[in-house]
């Protein structure tokens, strides 16, 4: 029964989605980030994530629709004319919200994109308003995988990317429309290879930190005892300050 409903609703959604795309100019392509050729990975939520969202849809549909339909059916049997007159009200109160909610679920799924490069992560999602959030790996402090019991049943998990200062905002537990837990934490929802993506992000974070500000030899570390600290142990801000001090000393020497 649910399978036939899904097939019919998906057919309706296909037509509605085409109209929404034309009306609101919803982007059909993933977001872009500057990166070398072949250095971009585009990720979509897993199909299990759509089923996960639909599970909650049907869970909420039953108590919200059964009572009004039972009352209307009883009215039709007892007072046929009154029942027929109530058909428009039943459609508006019961059926229309269900259609809108179902379409919204598909919109949420279809407009969600995650793009990874070796320097940053971009998250795009939204329904009527499309939000894009970019997280630079230079600022990432922690990456974790979060999976609840229902997510395990559908074979999905969330990847939580926390940046500097994000500890307090993460405690709220829910992402906003832009895909972040406040300003400091981003979430990749509904991923079926969450561990692999977490490891990829962690590797990119490590490479970014070692690269400093993009010097010609980003992985070079000064020999022990040379008195020079290697870039791998310094943050980009530290390197920038040291360069400013060096340039100031040179200008003072030239002036004297």
Buried (B, 14 or more C-beta within 10 A) or exposed (E): EEEEEBEEBEEEBEEBBEEBBEEEEBBEEBBEBEBEEEEBBBBBBBBBBBBBBBEEBEEEBEEBBEEBEEEBEEBBEEEEEEBEEBEEEBEEBBEEEBBEBBBBBBBBBBBBBBBBBBBBBBBBBBBEEBBBBBBEBBBBBBBEBEBEEEBEEBBBBBBBBBBEEBEEBBEEEEBBBBBBBBEBBBBBBBBBBBEEBBEBBBEBBEBBBBBBBEEEEBEEBEEEEEEEEBBBEBEBEEBEEEEEEEEEEEEEEEEE
